[in-house]
């Protein structure tokens, strides 16, 4: 019985991260940048739990329909609702800082678009994916990665990183602009990538996989070293690289 509960517990940790992100994002309006950092990083942390629950279920041979449903509902909260609340509160904070007045109704409707596309993405994935079939490519960006992208962009300027402390005291090597339009454009961009026809390669095939030889081992070591010591830069590089890879793949096909 306990063995069956392990994957579900990990799924609930994913869900808790989404819950935590929503809670802290609502504190951003009080000029609480620590809350912004926690809200962003909670979404990123949830990706680890999202990656592990399915693998644990397969390893322990306790896969079930209820586990898959729990995973899907958790993903909607953590990667569909939490990023929307994070953007909504952060966007209002930026507008206030710039002295720009925008109707709350417009901000709410605009922010909700992301939740709609995330829900559609998860629903399409559930009905179009055979659980017994190995998936190499996703149609549209996975809600998990879209959530990382939004959280990474919004939290980038506020997440502490070890390399910044070592190299340049009290000064980040690079910062994103504080322009509300910049964040609004990218927020909408990732919202619609989830329901696009763009093919994205499943990114987790090499992660936590040490059976593919020295290449896989080096990949995992490099992944976690970069993640730990240069977290904010790791996120932004990963987001940019993964987002534009399909463009090169399409160009390569046309050239061939």
N, C-alpha and C positions, 0 to 999 in steps of 0.2 A: 504493500500500500504506500509506504514512504517513498519507494522508488518511483512510483507513478506521480507523486506530488512534486518531485524535484524540478522537472521542466516547467510546471505551472507556477512554482515559486519564483523561478527566474522570469517568467512572463509577467508576474505581478510586480517584480522589481522594475521591469520596463514600464509598466503602467504607473508605478509610484513616481518614477522619474518625470513622466508627463505631468502628473498631479503636482509635483514639486515645482516644475517649471512654470506652470500656470499660476501657482500661489506666489512665487517670487516675481514673476513678470508684473503682477498687479501692484508691486511695491516700487516699481521704476518711477512712477509719476511723482514720488516724493523725493526725487533727485537722488535715489539710492542706487548708485552704480554697482555696488556689491551685489544687490539683488539681480541686476542685469547679468552679471557674470555667472551667478548661480543658475539663473533661468536658462541661459545659453548652454552651459556645461551639462546641465541635467539632461537636455535633449541628446547631447553627444554621448553621454554615458549610457543612455538607454539603448543606443545602437549595439553596444557590446552584449547586453542582455537579450536583445532581439536576435542577434546572431547566434547566441549560445542555446536558447531554449529549444529550437528545432533540432540542433545537433545533439543535444543531450537526450531528447526524446528518441532519436534514431539509435544512438549508442546504447541506451538503456532498453531499447525495444518496447517503448511504452507510448508510441504514437497513437493519437486518438482524435476523433472529430471535434470533441469539445476543446481539446488543446489547440487545434487549428483555429477554432472560432475565438477562443480567448486571445490568441496571438493577434488575430485580425482586429478585434475590438480594441486591444491595447495599442496597436499601431495607429488606429484612427485617433485616439486620444493623444498619444505621445508625439506622433509625426504629422497629425492633421490639425488638431485643435491647439496644442501647446505652441507650435510655431506661429499660428495666427494670433494668439494672445500676446506672444512675445513681440511680434511686429506691431500690433495695435498699440501696446503700451509704449514701446520704444519710439514709434512714429509720433505719437502724441507728445512724448518728451522732447523730441527733436523740434517739432513745430513750436512748442512753448519756448524752447531755447532761442529759436529764430524770430519769435514774435509773430508767427504766422497763424492766422485764425482760419480754421476749416471746420465745417459742420461735423459734429460727432457722428451723425447718421452716415455721412459719406465715408468716414474712416472705418466705421463698423462694417458697412457693406463691402468696401474694398478689401478689408482684412478677411472677411468671411469667404471670399472667392477661393482662397487657398484651401480652406476646409472642404469646400464643395469638390474641388478637383482631387484632393487627397482621398475623399470618400469614393469618388468615381474610380480613381486609380485602383484602390483596394478591392472594390466590387468587381471591376473588370479582371483583375488578377485572379480573384477567387473562382470566377466562372470559366475562365479561359485556360487555367493551369491544371494539368493532370498531376496529382501528387506523386504518382509513380514514374513520372517522366522527368529526366534531368534537364533543367533549364539552363541554357548557356547565355541567352540574351533576353532582356526584358523589353517589351514594347512600352515606351514611355519611361521616364525616370522613376525609380522606386521611391515610394513615399519616405522611406528611411533616409535615403541619400538626399532627397529634397529637404527634409527636415534638418539634416546636418548642415546643408548649404545655407539655409536661412539663419540657423542659429550661429553658424560660423561667421557669416558676414556681419550680423548684428552684434555679436559679442567680441569680434576681432580686436577692436581698439581697447577693450577693457579686461581681456584675459591675460593674466601675468604669465610670463614664459621665462624659463631659466636662462636662455641665451641672452635675453635683454639685460638681465641682472649682471651677467658675466661681462658682456661686451661694452654696453653703454648704460651707465647708471641713470635711473629715472628717465630714460628716454627710449622709446620703442624704435626699432630699426625702420619700421614702415607703418603708416596708419592710413585707414580708409577715410575718404572725405565725410564730413558731417552734414552732407546735403540730403534733405528728406527725399528729394526726387531720385537720387541715386539708389536709395534703399527701396523705394516704391517700385522702380523699374525692375530691379533684380528679384524682388519678392514676387511680382506678377510673372516674371520670366520663369521662375522655378515652379510656380503654381501651374502654368500651362505646359511645362515640360512633362509633368506627370501624366497628362492626358494626350500627349503628342504621339506621333507614329515613329518617333526617333528610337532606334534600337540601341539599348545600353547593355553592355556586357555585364553579366553577374560578377560583382566585384569581390565576393567573399570566398572564391574557390581556393585561393592560395593562403588566406588568413587562417591561422591556427592549424595549418596543414603542413606537417613535417615529414610526410611520407614520399614527397616528390623529389627527394635528393637534395644536394647541397644548395641548389638555386632557391628552393622553397625555404630552406632554413635561413639563408642569408636575407631573403625577402622579409621574413618575419622578424629577424633580429633588427634589420634596418628600419622596418616599419615602427617597431616599438621604441627604438632609440630616438628616432626623429619625433615620434609622438610625445615622448616624455620630456625631451630637452628643448624642443622647439614647437610646442603644441599649437600656438596660434598660427604660425607659418605653415606648419604641417596641414592644418585644416584648409587654409586658403589655397595652398598648392594642390591639395587633393581635389578640392572642389573645382578649380579651374581645369585641371588635367582631365578629370573624369567627365566633365561637362562637354569639353571640346573634342574628345577622342572620336565620337561618332562623325564629326565633320570631316576628319581626316580619313575615316573609313569610307564614307560616301565618296570623297574625292578620289580615293584609291580605286574604287569600283568603277567610277566613270572613266578613269584613265586606262583601266584594264580593258 
